[in-house]
Amino acid sequence: MMALWPLLHLTFLGFSITWPGVHGQGFQETAAVWPSLFNVSLPQKAQESIQIPNNGSAPLLVDVRVFVSNVFNVDILRYTMSSMLLLKLSWLDTRLAWNTSAHPRHAVTLPWDSLWTPRLTILEALWVDWRDQSPQVRVDQDGHVKLNLALTTETNCNFELLHFPRDHSNCSLSFYALSNTAMELEFQTHAVNEIVSVKREYVVYDLKTQVPPQQLVPCFQVTMSLKNTALKSIIALLVPAEALLLADVCGGLLPLRAIERIGYKVTLLLGYLVFHSSLVQALPSSSSCNPLLIYYFTILLLLLFLSTMETVLLAGLLARSSLGAKSSPSPAPRGEQQEHGNPGPHPEESPRGVKGSQRSWPETADRIFFLVYVVGVLCSQFVFAGIWMWAACKSGPAPGEAAPHGRRPRP
């Protein structure tokens, strides 16, 4: 009863208030405006028939202040993010002004569906949860209307993931008033960043608003600039890959004749294959501008595969040449075996010295490959670091950019 008292008070005194002339369709007499504005039990059709305030030849100017209080649940695999916002809208409706000398009341609170309010729709939203399903509207004595809307929404965002996990992205929320035209309504926007927590993976470091030009439907956009600050992704992705690559380089120091070298290389390759399969599922993918880490880890996989294949091939050739040498030993002349007084080194010392100083051609090829492999690994790291610092990717134009929502189609 106390909440309805200001409403009933204005209803009884409505006929004695002097209203300015209202021009436009849907308004025949001033007295007919009061029941459509202040009757709480109006049916839905009557509420929808309330017309936008007329501002002459100029569109009605609605001032919008956007307060972003939280951004959470940033999902780069689904290209979505959730955010909490507060919209403070204000506009002038001269039909609601009254004379304070006759009625000394400076403001009144009314249900939002008892008068005209902008019906906003978020274009990128998957779902929107309005905190208050029946918000209250504050009307001042001069006809200024103030409406506060709190909402939580999950929206689509085209993340720029080329430099993931050190990526920066701009996510936009486009608010449209689909029930009005640009000739009737115009928005004036301001943005305030009220996020105080930085203990998140993605942090909003910039916030701005704009009103897109040449729109058939009144709209305004809120753009949030997100920065990935997660050290966990770097540790979980780069450190294991670099450790496996370093272990593979160290494995090249084992002698080619060692049986453990092939098992060591194969174990590293299998371990990296398991790591790579889980990595592909953790990294996002798109039609263009995929993360550089996808190409980087693929190159590392090729390096490990090449190193393992080189070890297997050269070890097989070395074993084949050893078997061939054992099956066909070179016979020594009988005359040399009967000579006992011939001075010189012992016949067993010379072959041992020659055998210890010479390497077979598979072992020589393995040493050359190891040096080339180390140089190639170092060069690949420097090349990737340079690409990471200076690379930029521009996605191709989307099909909808030829005629975006609410804009005149191009000829």
Backbone torsions as a table, in degrees:
resi	resn	phi	psi	omega
1	MET	NA	-39.2	180.0
2	MET	-67.7	-33.3	-179.8
3	ALA	-70.9	-28.9	-178.8
4	LEU	-87.5	-6.7	-175.6
5	TRP	-64.3	-46.5	177.3
6	PRO	-62.1	-35.2	179.6
7	LEU	-66.6	-44.8	178.6
8	LEU	-68.5	-33.6	179.5
9	HIS	-63.7	-44.0	179.2
10	LEU	-70.4	-31.1	-180.0
11	THR	-65.1	-43.9	180.0
12	PHE	-70.3	-31.8	-178.2
13	LEU	-94.4	4.3	-173.5
14	GLY	-64.4	-33.9	-175.5
15	PHE	-73.8	-16.6	179.0
16	SER	-95.4	-1.0	-179.7
17	ILE	-87.5	136.2	179.6
18	THR	-86.6	119.4	-178.3
19	TRP	-105.1	141.1	173.9
20	PRO	-69.7	159.3	-180.0
21	GLY	-65.3	133.8	-179.9
22	VAL	-109.2	125.4	-179.6
23	HIS	-109.9	140.1	178.3
24	GLY	135.9	170.0	-177.2
25	GLN	-75.4	146.2	176.5
26	GLY	95.2	-4.8	-179.6
27	PHE	-124.0	110.8	179.3
28	GLN	-95.8	-49.3	-179.4
29	GLU	-134.7	155.5	-179.1
30	THR	-66.4	-38.5	-177.7
31	ALA	-65.3	-24.1	-179.3
32	ALA	-77.2	-12.4	-179.4
33	VAL	-75.2	-35.3	-173.6
34	TRP	-60.9	-47.1	-179.7
35	PRO	-61.7	-36.7	-178.4
36	SER	-73.3	-18.0	-178.5
37	LEU	-94.1	-36.2	-167.6
38	PHE	-118.6	11.4	176.2
39	ASN	-92.1	114.2	-175.0
40	VAL	-70.9	-32.6	-174.9
41	SER	-93.7	33.4	178.5
42	LEU	-69.7	144.9	172.9
43	PRO	-70.3	166.3	-175.1
44	GLN	-64.8	-36.9	-179.8
45	LYS	-65.3	-37.2	178.3
46	ALA	-68.3	-36.0	178.6
47	GLN	-67.1	-38.4	179.6
48	GLU	-70.6	-19.1	-179.2
49	SER	-81.7	-5.4	178.0
50	ILE	-67.4	125.5	-174.4
51	GLN	-90.8	158.1	177.3
52	ILE	-68.0	142.5	178.0
53	PRO	-58.8	137.5	-178.9
54	ASN	-86.5	131.8	179.8
55	ASN	-117.4	32.0	-179.2
56	GLY	75.4	-135.7	179.8
57	SER	-81.3	-16.9	-179.1
58	ALA	-92.7	149.8	176.4
59	PRO	-70.5	156.0	177.3
60	LEU	-67.7	129.2	-178.4
61	LEU	-94.9	119.6	178.9
62	VAL	-111.5	119.3	177.8
63	ASP	-87.2	127.4	-176.4
64	VAL	-122.8	125.5	173.2
65	ARG	-113.3	121.1	-176.0
66	VAL	-104.7	120.7	177.7
67	PHE	-110.9	115.8	177.9
68	VAL	-96.8	115.8	-175.5
69	SER	-101.9	-20.7	-177.8
70	ASN	-165.1	144.1	171.2
71	VAL	-130.3	121.7	-174.2
72	PHE	-143.3	171.1	176.9
73	ASN	51.8	56.6	175.9
74	VAL	-83.0	113.2	-176.1
75	ASP	-112.6	103.1	-178.1
76	ILE	-76.4	-19.4	177.3
77	LEU	-74.4	-33.9	178.1
78	ARG	-98.9	-3.6	-178.7
79	TYR	56.5	50.5	179.5
80	THR	-135.7	158.6	172.8
81	MET	-147.9	154.0	178.0
82	SER	-115.1	142.5	-176.9
83	SER	-146.1	157.1	177.2
84	MET	-118.4	127.2	-175.7
85	LEU	-132.5	157.9	172.6
86	LEU	-129.5	122.0	179.3
87	LEU	-106.1	125.2	174.7
88	LYS	-111.9	107.8	-177.4
89	LEU	-106.4	141.7	177.1
90	SER	-146.1	142.8	178.0
91	TRP	-156.0	171.1	-177.7
92	LEU	-107.6	122.4	175.5
93	ASP	-122.7	96.8	-175.1
94	THR	-65.5	-16.2	177.8
95	ARG	-67.5	-20.2	-176.0
96	LEU	-98.8	4.5	-179.8
97	ALA	-77.7	152.0	177.1
98	TRP	-143.3	167.2	-177.0
99	ASN	-88.4	116.1	-177.9
100	THR	-74.0	-20.1	178.0
101	SER	-69.0	-35.9	177.8
102	ALA	-84.8	-32.5	-179.2
103	HIS	-133.1	93.3	-173.9
104	PRO	-74.0	71.5	175.6
105	ARG	-135.8	125.3	-172.0
106	HIS	-90.2	-21.0	-179.1
107	ALA	-157.7	157.7	178.7
108	VAL	-144.4	148.4	179.1
109	THR	-108.3	128.9	-175.4
110	LEU	-128.0	157.0	171.9
111	PRO	-64.3	144.3	-173.9
112	TRP	-67.1	-26.4	-178.6
113	ASP	-89.3	6.6	177.3
114	SER	-91.8	-4.2	177.9
115	LEU	-148.4	173.5	-176.5
116	TRP	-71.9	132.9	173.3
117	THR	-139.6	151.1	177.8
118	PRO	-66.1	132.9	176.1
119	ARG	-94.8	105.2	-172.7
120	LEU	-97.2	142.1	176.5
121	THR	-132.3	131.3	178.4
122	ILE	-91.0	119.4	-173.9
123	LEU	-66.7	-39.9	-175.7
124	GLU	-87.8	2.3	-171.9
125	ALA	-77.1	135.2	169.1
126	LEU	-85.7	-37.6	172.0
127	TRP	-154.9	151.9	180.0
128	VAL	-131.8	129.9	178.1
129	ASP	-115.4	105.0	177.6
130	TRP	-79.3	126.0	-175.0
131	ARG	-60.8	-45.2	-178.6
132	ASP	-114.9	113.8	-178.8
133	GLN	-72.5	-20.9	178.4
134	SER	-132.2	73.8	-178.7
135	PRO	-69.4	158.6	179.5
136	GLN	-99.3	145.6	179.9
137	VAL	-111.3	133.3	178.7
138	ARG	-101.8	127.1	-179.2
139	VAL	-116.6	123.5	178.1
140	ASP	-85.2	170.7	-176.6
141	GLN	-64.7	-28.7	-179.6
142	ASP	-90.1	5.2	176.7
143	GLY	96.0	6.7	176.5
144	HIS	-76.7	128.8	-177.0
145	VAL	-109.7	134.8	179.4
146	LYS	-127.9	129.5	-178.3
147	LEU	-133.2	129.4	178.3
148	ASN	-111.5	127.2	-179.1
149	LEU	-125.4	120.8	176.4
150	ALA	-107.3	134.3	-175.5
151	LEU	-148.3	155.2	170.8
152	THR	-122.8	131.0	-174.1
153	THR	-141.3	151.0	170.9
154	GLU	-112.6	121.6	-173.0
155	THR	-125.4	159.6	175.1
156	ASN	-81.9	143.7	-179.4
157	CYS	-142.5	131.3	177.7
158	ASN	-88.0	89.0	-177.7
159	PHE	-69.5	140.6	173.5
160	GLU	-93.3	97.7	-169.7
161	LEU	-106.8	22.3	179.8
162	LEU	-61.9	-41.4	-177.6
163	HIS	-102.6	26.0	175.8
164	PHE	-58.9	133.2	13.1
165	PRO	-97.5	20.1	173.6
166	ARG	-113.2	55.4	-171.6
167	ASP	-99.0	156.5	174.8
168	HIS	-126.9	132.6	-176.9
169	SER	-136.9	154.1	175.1
170	ASN	-116.4	119.4	-179.5
171	CYS	-111.6	130.8	-176.1
172	SER	-113.4	143.1	172.1
173	LEU	-119.8	116.2	-176.3
174	SER	-103.0	116.3	179.7
175	PHE	-98.8	122.6	-178.7
176	TYR	-117.1	139.9	171.1
177	ALA	-102.3	85.3	-170.6
178	LEU	-70.7	-18.7	-178.5
179	SER	-84.6	-1.1	-179.2
180	ASN	-129.7	169.7	177.9
181	THR	-112.3	167.0	179.5
182	ALA	-66.8	-20.7	176.6
183	MET	-77.6	-18.5	-178.5
184	GLU	-99.5	-31.8	-168.9
185	LEU	-138.2	142.1	177.6
186	GLU	-142.6	139.9	-178.5
187	PHE	-104.1	143.8	170.4
188	GLN	-125.1	117.8	-166.1
189	THR	-117.3	152.9	172.6
190	HIS	-143.1	149.5	-178.2
191	ALA	-124.7	142.1	178.4
192	VAL	-132.5	126.2	178.4
193	ASN	-92.4	110.7	-179.0
194	GLU	-108.1	16.8	179.2
195	ILE	-77.5	122.4	-177.3
196	VAL	-110.9	-11.6	-178.8
197	SER	-97.8	131.6	177.0
198	VAL	-114.4	8.6	-178.4
199	LYS	-87.9	56.3	179.5
200	ARG	-138.5	165.3	-179.3
201	GLU	-69.3	-43.2	178.7
202	TYR	-112.0	133.0	-177.3
203	VAL	-120.8	136.7	176.2
204	VAL	-84.4	110.6	-178.8
205	TYR	-103.1	-6.2	177.7
206	ASP	-154.5	146.4	-179.0
207	LEU	-145.4	129.6	-179.3
208	LYS	-149.5	159.9	178.8
209	THR	-128.2	157.1	177.3
210	GLN	-155.6	158.7	175.7
211	VAL	-111.6	108.6	-177.9
212	PRO	-62.4	138.0	179.9
213	PRO	-80.8	165.0	173.6
214	GLN	56.0	50.7	178.3
215	GLN	-111.0	138.4	175.6
216	LEU	-77.7	-27.9	-179.6
217	VAL	-111.2	135.0	178.3
218	PRO	-60.9	134.1	-178.9
219	CYS	-157.4	162.2	171.1
220	PHE	-147.5	152.5	-175.8
221	GLN	-118.7	140.0	173.6
222	VAL	-112.7	118.2	-178.0
223	THR	-110.0	122.3	178.3
224	MET	-109.8	125.4	178.1
225	SER	-93.8	116.6	-176.3
226	LEU	-104.9	143.3	178.2
227	LYS	-128.8	130.4	179.4
228	ASN	-83.0	119.9	-177.9
229	THR	-115.8	17.2	-173.7
230	ALA	-79.4	117.2	172.4
231	LEU	-81.0	-18.3	-179.6
232	LYS	-62.4	-40.6	-178.4
233	SER	-65.4	-39.2	179.4
234	ILE	-65.1	-44.7	-179.6
235	ILE	-66.6	-39.8	-175.7
236	ALA	-76.7	-21.6	-175.8
237	LEU	-105.3	-53.4	-172.2
238	LEU	-77.9	-40.3	-176.0
239	VAL	-62.7	-47.7	178.0
240	PRO	-62.6	-38.2	-179.3
241	ALA	-65.9	-43.8	179.2
242	GLU	-67.7	-34.8	178.7
243	ALA	-65.8	-42.3	177.5
244	LEU	-64.9	-39.1	178.7
245	LEU	-66.3	-40.8	177.7
246	LEU	-65.9	-38.5	177.3
247	ALA	-64.9	-35.1	177.9
248	ASP	-67.7	-39.5	177.5
249	VAL	-64.5	-41.7	178.7
250	CYS	-66.5	-29.7	177.6
251	GLY	-65.6	-23.0	176.8
252	GLY	-69.8	-13.2	177.7
253	LEU	-79.0	-15.9	176.3
254	LEU	-67.9	143.1	178.5
255	PRO	-65.1	148.6	-177.4
256	LEU	-65.8	-27.3	-179.8
257	ARG	-75.3	-12.8	-178.7
258	ALA	-72.0	128.9	-179.1
259	ILE	-68.5	-29.8	-176.1
260	GLU	-69.4	-16.5	-174.7
261	ARG	-67.4	-41.2	-180.0
262	ILE	-65.6	-43.9	177.6
263	GLY	-62.8	-37.4	178.6
264	TYR	-63.6	-46.1	-178.8
265	LYS	-66.4	-42.7	-179.7
266	VAL	-65.2	-38.6	178.0
267	THR	-63.5	-42.3	177.0
268	LEU	-62.5	-41.9	-179.3
269	LEU	-65.3	-43.0	178.6
270	LEU	-65.3	-40.5	177.5
271	GLY	-62.9	-39.2	179.6
272	TYR	-71.7	-31.8	176.4
273	LEU	-63.3	-40.3	176.5
274	VAL	-64.7	-42.8	178.6
275	PHE	-64.2	-39.2	-178.3
276	HIS	-69.6	-37.5	179.6
277	SER	-65.3	-40.6	176.2
278	SER	-71.5	-29.5	179.8
279	LEU	-69.2	-38.5	180.0
280	VAL	-62.3	-36.4	178.1
281	GLN	-72.9	-26.8	-177.6
282	ALA	-83.8	-26.7	-178.5
283	LEU	-90.1	140.9	178.0
284	PRO	-76.5	162.8	176.8
285	SER	-137.9	153.7	-179.8
286	SER	-148.2	176.1	-179.9
287	SER	-73.1	-22.4	178.9
288	SER	-149.5	156.5	177.3
289	CYS	58.3	53.7	174.3
290	ASN	-69.3	156.9	178.3
291	PRO	-59.2	140.9	179.0
292	LEU	-63.6	-24.9	-180.0
293	LEU	-63.3	-28.6	178.2
294	ILE	-62.7	-45.7	178.6
295	TYR	-69.6	-35.7	-178.7
296	TYR	-64.2	-47.7	-179.1
297	PHE	-69.3	-29.2	175.1
298	THR	-67.4	-39.3	177.0
299	ILE	-65.2	-40.0	176.3
300	LEU	-62.0	-38.7	177.2
301	LEU	-62.8	-41.4	178.3
302	LEU	-65.5	-37.8	178.2
303	LEU	-64.3	-44.9	178.2
304	LEU	-64.4	-39.4	178.7
305	PHE	-65.1	-42.3	178.8
306	LEU	-64.0	-41.8	179.1
307	SER	-64.1	-41.3	179.4
308	THR	-66.9	-42.8	179.3
309	MET	-64.5	-37.0	178.6
310	GLU	-64.0	-42.1	179.2
311	THR	-64.1	-44.2	-178.5
312	VAL	-65.3	-44.5	-177.8
313	LEU	-66.6	-49.0	-177.8
314	LEU	-69.2	-34.9	176.1
315	ALA	-65.3	-37.5	176.2
316	GLY	-66.4	-41.2	177.7
317	LEU	-66.5	-37.7	178.1
318	LEU	-65.1	-41.5	178.4
319	ALA	-65.7	-38.8	178.9
320	ARG	-65.3	-42.1	179.2
321	SER	-67.2	-34.7	177.6
322	SER	-66.8	-40.4	177.6
323	LEU	-65.9	-37.0	177.9
324	GLY	-67.2	-36.7	179.1
325	ALA	-69.1	-34.6	179.3
326	LYS	-72.9	-34.9	-178.0
327	SER	-74.7	-24.2	-179.8
328	SER	-130.0	77.9	178.0
329	PRO	-74.9	149.2	-179.1
330	SER	-81.0	121.4	-178.3
331	PRO	-74.4	145.8	179.1
332	ALA	-93.8	144.4	178.9
333	PRO	-63.7	146.8	-179.0
334	ARG	-68.7	-32.1	-178.5
335	GLY	-62.4	-35.6	-179.8
336	GLU	-70.9	-31.1	179.9
337	GLN	-71.9	-26.2	-178.2
338	GLN	-88.8	-11.7	-179.9
339	GLU	-81.8	116.0	180.0
340	HIS	-106.4	-24.7	-176.4
341	GLY	-99.3	7.3	179.4
342	ASN	-73.1	116.7	-178.6
343	PRO	-70.1	155.4	178.1
344	GLY	140.3	-176.6	-179.2
345	PRO	-68.6	158.6	178.3
346	HIS	-62.9	138.8	-176.5
347	PRO	-61.2	-21.5	179.8
348	GLU	-85.7	-20.9	-176.1
349	GLU	-76.6	-36.5	-176.9
350	SER	-66.5	-47.7	177.8
351	PRO	-61.9	-37.1	179.0
352	ARG	-64.3	-40.1	178.8
353	GLY	-66.3	-40.3	179.0
354	VAL	-67.7	-40.1	-178.8
355	LYS	-67.8	-34.2	180.0
356	GLY	-75.6	-26.1	-177.0
357	SER	-92.6	-16.8	-178.2
358	GLN	-103.9	149.3	175.6
359	ARG	-117.6	150.8	174.1
360	SER	-73.1	160.3	-176.8
361	TRP	-65.8	-30.3	173.2
362	PRO	-63.0	-37.7	178.7
363	GLU	-69.8	-36.4	176.4
364	THR	-65.7	-42.9	177.3
365	ALA	-63.3	-35.2	178.5
366	ASP	-65.9	-39.8	177.8
367	ARG	-65.3	-40.7	179.1
368	ILE	-65.1	-43.4	178.7
369	PHE	-62.1	-38.7	-179.9
370	PHE	-62.0	-44.1	178.9
371	LEU	-64.3	-43.6	178.8
372	VAL	-65.2	-38.0	-179.2
373	TYR	-64.8	-43.2	178.9
374	VAL	-63.0	-43.4	178.2
375	VAL	-63.6	-41.0	178.9
376	GLY	-64.2	-39.4	178.4
377	VAL	-64.5	-44.8	179.0
378	LEU	-63.4	-42.6	179.3
379	CYS	-64.4	-39.5	179.4
380	SER	-63.5	-35.6	178.8
381	GLN	-67.4	-42.9	178.9
382	PHE	-67.8	-39.0	178.4
383	VAL	-64.7	-41.8	179.6
384	PHE	-66.6	-39.3	177.8
385	ALA	-62.0	-39.5	177.6
386	GLY	-67.2	-41.9	177.2
387	ILE	-63.5	-38.6	-179.3
388	TRP	-63.1	-37.2	-176.1
389	MET	-79.2	-36.0	-171.5
390	TRP	-114.7	-3.2	-177.8
391	ALA	-75.3	144.8	176.0
392	ALA	-142.4	145.8	-177.2
393	CYS	-132.4	131.3	176.3
394	LYS	-113.6	118.5	-180.0
395	SER	-69.7	152.1	176.0
396	GLY	-67.3	157.1	-179.1
397	PRO	-64.7	139.0	178.7
398	ALA	-72.1	151.9	179.5
399	PRO	-61.0	-30.9	-178.0
400	GLY	-77.5	-8.4	-179.2
401	GLU	-72.1	-16.1	177.4
402	ALA	-67.1	-32.2	177.5
403	ALA	-150.7	77.9	-178.1
404	PRO	-65.9	170.0	-175.0
405	HIS	-62.1	128.5	176.1
406	GLY	82.1	4.3	-179.7
407	ARG	-112.0	151.4	179.8
408	ARG	-65.7	131.9	-179.6
409	PRO	-64.7	145.4	179.9
410	ARG	-76.1	146.2	-179.9
411	PRO	-72.0	NA	NA
